[in-house]
Amino acid sequence: MTEIASPHISHPRIMVLGVQPGTPPFRIMEIDGVVVGEARTVTDVLAAAAAFGVPIHDMDDPDVVRWVGGDKYTWRLH
């Protein structure tokens, strides 16, 4: 397999992990592979990214943010 034929695998700086049980439920957030805290809303993700100097122009861009176990609208356990 050549490089051209291999799939592109991005390594985004921000990872928002799956929903965790809590009151209210939350998602663990990592920036550059380090856990930086809990996010309960999309606004929390934007605020944490800004605090660490990571600009987010498109929350749906997988090269910027990887949503694990749901997307930016998933904030409750199913």
C-alpha positions in Angstrom: 0.0 0.0 0.0 1.3 3.4 -0.9 0.8 6.6 1.1 -1.6 7.9 -1.5 -3.8 4.8 -1.2 -3.8 4.8 2.6 -6.7 6.6 4.4 -6.0 10.0 6.0 -6.1 9.7 9.8 -6.2 13.0 11.5 -4.9 13.8 15.0 -7.0 16.6 16.2 -5.8 18.7 19.1 -9.2 18.5 20.8 -11.0 15.2 21.8 -14.4 15.2 23.4 -14.9 11.7 24.9 -18.2 9.9 25.4 -20.9 11.0 27.8 -20.3 10.1 31.5 -23.1 9.6 34.1 -23.5 12.5 36.4 -25.9 15.3 37.5 -25.7 16.7 34.9 -24.0 14.3 32.5 -20.7 15.4 31.2 -18.0 14.6 28.7 -14.3 14.5 29.4 -12.2 16.8 27.2 -8.6 16.4 26.1 -6.4 19.0 24.5 -3.1 17.7 23.0 -3.6 14.4 24.7 -4.0 15.9 28.2 -7.3 15.8 30.1 -8.2 19.4 30.7 -11.6 19.0 32.3 -15.3 18.2 31.9 -17.6 19.7 29.3 -21.4 19.8 29.9 -22.2 21.9 26.8 -20.7 22.9 23.5 -20.0 26.3 25.1 -17.7 24.5 27.6 -15.7 23.0 24.8 -15.3 26.4 23.1 -14.3 28.0 26.4 -11.7 25.4 27.2 -10.2 25.5 23.7 -10.0 29.3 23.9 -8.3 29.1 27.4 -5.6 26.8 25.9 -5.2 29.0 22.8 -6.7 26.5 20.4 -9.0 28.3 17.8 -12.1 26.4 16.7 -13.6 27.7 13.5 -15.7 24.6 12.6 -16.8 22.2 15.3 -17.6 19.6 12.6 -14.0 19.6 11.2 -12.5 16.2 12.3 -9.0 17.7 11.9 -9.8 20.1 14.7 -12.2 18.3 17.1 -12.9 14.6 17.4 -16.2 13.7 19.0 -16.1 10.2 20.5 -19.4 8.5 21.4 -21.6 11.1 19.8 -21.4 14.5 18.2 -21.7 18.1 19.4 -25.4 17.5 20.1 -24.8 14.5 22.4 -24.8 15.5 26.0 -27.0 12.8 27.7 -26.7 9.1 28.2 -28.9 6.9 26.0 
